[in-house]
Amino acid sequence: MNELFAASGIPETLVGAGSLEPTVVLQALLLALALSSIVAFIYRISVGDRVASPVMQMSFVLLAMVAAMVMMVIGNNLARAFSLVGALAIVRFRTRLRSPWDITFVFFALTVGIGCGVFAWVVSIIGTGVVSLAVLALQLIPLGVRGDVFLLRVDLAAYKIGEGELDKSLGGFVENMWLEEARSLRFGETLSMRYRVVLNEDKSIEQVVRSLSALEGVERVVLLANDEGWSVTED
């Protein structure tokens, strides 16, 4: 810790006392603003054609700045840290993030803010640059699956149609598929099958949904156009 404050030119006693100079606080917050704006920009690029939530992108910026403020309030005071944890424990977050990718960027923004708040500015700047380059590189690297991956959910009346018949019907529409989850609903009367699928190039989403919905025994078909994970809501 001593080396950290020595490198930043900020006296450790000043930080511990919680009486930072206004110019130092301003510098830390402005750096958090600049770096988190880069995080939001990289996130927007990384999601491709998906319409990114403006609220999500603005949240990255504010989350980083608030994290920086929290770290500056705590300083190196252990008692203050425990008090702040207790105060924040009353907050309950109900927002459900759509995918692990979104969660990763939340942690990215949070880490940038923490780095600025503890005055590890070199780490924050270099880390933001390297992680951003990694995100851009991942957009260019093929990950072993050709075509877009879709999420398919089909609810079947268990007494009318079986999984084998469904797989046979799907075979004419998909190039590749793998079962993610099989769930029993309504005391076994309905089977909910969840797949990840890659559609044939000559097949559209509309064709798949219409054809599967027309099968006897199929109660519901849900095809998500982005590989964003399943909703956690229950039927």
Summary of the structure (lengths in Angstrom):
residues: 235
radius of gyration: 24.4
end to end distance: 51.4
largest distance: 74.4
contacts: 637
relative contact order: 0.12
helix: 53%
strand: 16%
